Amino acid sequence: MLPTTLDAVKAVLKADPTVSTADRAQIVTVVRSNGYAARTKETSEGRVSRLLTRAEVGKRFCRSLRFVDKLAAQGVLHRVTMPGRVRACGFREDEVNQVLAGEVL
């Protein structure tokens, strides 16, 4: 994103009296990072969830990589993509544990 675009967004947010300072900062952070800041997820213990590779997920399920891909295609597991990347790098550990426990399906 061009710096001038970011300056324009900041000016519009500053002109709106209904947006608080904290909300403005959060919106600017999300805009600056192309929407990825809103995707960070914390577990119930307050720590960020680990990412597991397809192979690690397959080992946890005692199944093949193809099975993991099918779960992702069905929407049971959600692939995590890092900012600025096209390909997914893995799956959230807490989500995999929920599927293993039978909470999601």
MODELLER restraints for C-alpha pairs under 7 A, 6 or more apart:
rsr = mdl.restraints
at = mdl.atoms
rsr.add(forms.Gaussian(group=physical.xy_distance, feature=features.Distance(at['CA:10:A'], at['CA:28:A']), mean=6.97, stdev=0.5))
rsr.add(forms.Gaussian(group=physical.xy_distance, feature=features.Distance(at['CA:13:A'], at['CA:19:A']), mean=6.82, stdev=0.5))
rsr.add(forms.Gaussian(group=physical.xy_distance, feature=features.Distance(at['CA:13:A'], at['CA:24:A']), mean=6.38, stdev=0.5))
rsr.add(forms.Gaussian(group=physical.xy_distance, feature=features.Distance(at['CA:29:A'], at['CA:37:A']), mean=6.80, stdev=0.5))
rsr.add(forms.Gaussian(group=physical.xy_distance, feature=features.Distance(at['CA:30:A'], at['CA:36:A']), mean=6.44, stdev=0.5))
rsr.add(forms.Gaussian(group=physical.xy_distance, feature=features.Distance(at['CA:30:A'], at['CA:37:A']), mean=5.26, stdev=0.5))
rsr.add(forms.Gaussian(group=physical.xy_distance, feature=features.Distance(at['CA:30:A'], at['CA:38:A']), mean=6.40, stdev=0.5))
rsr.add(forms.Gaussian(group=physical.xy_distance, feature=features.Distance(at['CA:36:A'], at['CA:83:A']), mean=6.30, stdev=0.5))
rsr.add(forms.Gaussian(group=physical.xy_distance, feature=features.Distance(at['CA:41:A'], at['CA:48:A']), mean=6.21, stdev=0.5))
rsr.add(forms.Gaussian(group=physical.xy_distance, feature=features.Distance(at['CA:41:A'], at['CA:49:A']), mean=6.96, stdev=0.5))
rsr.add(forms.Gaussian(group=physical.xy_distance, feature=features.Distance(at['CA:42:A'], at['CA:48:A']), mean=4.46, stdev=0.5))
rsr.add(forms.Gaussian(group=physical.xy_distance, feature=features.Distance(at['CA:42:A'], at['CA:49:A']), mean=6.09, stdev=0.5))
rsr.add(forms.Gaussian(group=physical.xy_distance, feature=features.Distance(at['CA:43:A'], at['CA:49:A']), mean=6.07, stdev=0.5))
rsr.add(forms.Gaussian(group=physical.xy_distance, feature=features.Distance(at['CA:49:A'], at['CA:92:A']), mean=6.06, stdev=0.5))
rsr.add(forms.Gaussian(group=physical.xy_distance, feature=features.Distance(at['CA:49:A'], at['CA:93:A']), mean=6.01, stdev=0.5))
rsr.add(forms.Gaussian(group=physical.xy_distance, feature=features.Distance(at['CA:49:A'], at['CA:94:A']), mean=6.24, stdev=0.5))
rsr.add(forms.Gaussian(group=physical.xy_distance, feature=features.Distance(at['CA:50:A'], at['CA:92:A']), mean=5.89, stdev=0.5))
rsr.add(forms.Gaussian(group=physical.xy_distance, feature=features.Distance(at['CA:50:A'], at['CA:93:A']), mean=5.34, stdev=0.5))
rsr.add(forms.Gaussian(group=physical.xy_distance, feature=features.Distance(at['CA:51:A'], at['CA:90:A']), mean=5.64, stdev=0.5))
rsr.add(forms.Gaussian(group=physical.xy_distance, feature=features.Distance(at['CA:51:A'], at['CA:91:A']), mean=5.33, stdev=0.5))
rsr.add(forms.Gaussian(group=physical.xy_distance, feature=features.Distance(at['CA:51:A'], at['CA:92:A']), mean=4.74, stdev=0.5))
rsr.add(forms.Gaussian(group=physical.xy_distance, feature=features.Distance(at['CA:51:A'], at['CA:93:A']), mean=5.72, stdev=0.5))
rsr.add(forms.Gaussian(group=physical.xy_distance, feature=features.Distance(at['CA:52:A'], at['CA:90:A']), mean=5.17, stdev=0.5))
rsr.add(forms.Gaussian(group=physical.xy_distance, feature=features.Distance(at['CA:52:A'], at['CA:91:A']), mean=5.15, stdev=0.5))
rsr.add(forms.Gaussian(group=physical.xy_distance, feature=features.Distance(at['CA:52:A'], at['CA:92:A']), mean=6.18, stdev=0.5))
rsr.add(forms.Gaussian(group=physical.xy_distance, feature=features.Distance(at['CA:52:A'], at['CA:93:A']), mean=6.00, stdev=0.5))
rsr.add(forms.Gaussian(group=physical.xy_distance, feature=features.Distance(at['CA:53:A'], at['CA:89:A']), mean=6.67, stdev=0.5))
rsr.add(forms.Gaussian(group=physical.xy_distance, feature=features.Distance(at['CA:53:A'], at['CA:90:A']), mean=4.47, stdev=0.5))
rsr.add(forms.Gaussian(group=physical.xy_distance, feature=features.Distance(at['CA:53:A'], at['CA:91:A']), mean=6.43, stdev=0.5))
rsr.add(forms.Gaussian(group=physical.xy_distance, feature=features.Distance(at['CA:54:A'], at['CA:65:A']), mean=6.28, stdev=0.5))
rsr.add(forms.Gaussian(group=physical.xy_distance, feature=features.Distance(at['CA:54:A'], at['CA:68:A']), mean=6.62, stdev=0.5))
rsr.add(forms.Gaussian(group=physical.xy_distance, feature=features.Distance(at['CA:54:A'], at['CA:90:A']), mean=6.14, stdev=0.5))
rsr.add(forms.Gaussian(group=physical.xy_distance, feature=features.Distance(at['CA:55:A'], at['CA:65:A']), mean=6.34, stdev=0.5))
rsr.add(forms.Gaussian(group=physical.xy_distance, feature=features.Distance(at['CA:57:A'], at['CA:68:A']), mean=6.97, stdev=0.5))
rsr.add(forms.Gaussian(group=physical.xy_distance, feature=features.Distance(at['CA:58:A'], at['CA:64:A']), mean=5.45, stdev=0.5))
rsr.add(forms.Gaussian(group=physical.xy_distance, feature=features.Distance(at['CA:58:A'], at['CA:65:A']), mean=5.66, stdev=0.5))
rsr.add(forms.Gaussian(group=physical.xy_distance, feature=features.Distance(at['CA:58:A'], at['CA:68:A']), mean=6.10, stdev=0.5))
rsr.add(forms.Gaussian(group=physical.xy_distance, feature=features.Distance(at['CA:71:A'], at['CA:77:A']), mean=5.75, stdev=0.5))
rsr.add(forms.Gaussian(group=physical.xy_distance, feature=features.Distance(at['CA:72:A'], at['CA:78:A']), mean=5.76, stdev=0.5))
rsr.add(forms.Gaussian(group=physical.xy_distance, feature=features.Distance(at['CA:72:A'], at['CA:79:A']), mean=6.78, stdev=0.5))
rsr.add(forms.Gaussian(group=physical.xy_distance, feature=features.Distance(at['CA:76:A'], at['CA:105:A']), mean=6.13, stdev=0.5))
rsr.add(forms.Gaussian(group=physical.xy_distance, feature=features.Distance(at['CA:77:A'], at['CA:95:A']), mean=7.00, stdev=0.5))
rsr.add(forms.Gaussian(group=physical.xy_distance, feature=features.Distance(at['CA:78:A'], at['CA:91:A']), mean=6.37, stdev=0.5))
rsr.add(forms.Gaussian(group=physical.xy_distance, feature=features.Distance(at['CA:79:A'], at['CA:88:A']), mean=5.73, stdev=0.5))
rsr.add(forms.Gaussian(group=physical.xy_distance, feature=features.Distance(at['CA:79:A'], at['CA:90:A']), mean=5.85, stdev=0.5))
rsr.add(forms.Gaussian(group=physical.xy_distance, feature=features.Distance(at['CA:79:A'], at['CA:91:A']), mean=5.24, stdev=0.5))
rsr.add(forms.Gaussian(group=physical.xy_distance, feature=features.Distance(at['CA:80:A'], at['CA:88:A']), mean=5.34, stdev=0.5))
rsr.add(forms.Gaussian(group=physical.xy_distance, feature=features.Distance(at['CA:80:A'], at['CA:89:A']), mean=6.03, stdev=0.5))
rsr.add(forms.Gaussian(group=physical.xy_distance, feature=features.Distance(at['CA:80:A'], at['CA:90:A']), mean=5.53, stdev=0.5))
rsr.add(forms.Gaussian(group=physical.xy_distance, feature=features.Distance(at['CA:80:A'], at['CA:91:A']), mean=5.67, stdev=0.5))
rsr.add(forms.Gaussian(group=physical.xy_distance, feature=features.Distance(at['CA:81:A'], at['CA:87:A']), mean=6.28, stdev=0.5))
rsr.add(forms.Gaussian(group=physical.xy_distance, feature=features.Distance(at['CA:81:A'], at['CA:88:A']), mean=4.27, stdev=0.5))
rsr.add(forms.Gaussian(group=physical.xy_distance, feature=features.Distance(at['CA:81:A'], at['CA:89:A']), mean=5.81, stdev=0.5))
rsr.add(forms.Gaussian(group=physical.xy_distance, feature=features.Distance(at['CA:98:A'], at['CA:104:A']), mean=6.07, stdev=0.5))
rsr.add(forms.Gaussian(group=physical.xy_distance, feature=features.Distance(at['CA:99:A'], at['CA:105:A']), mean=6.72, stdev=0.5))
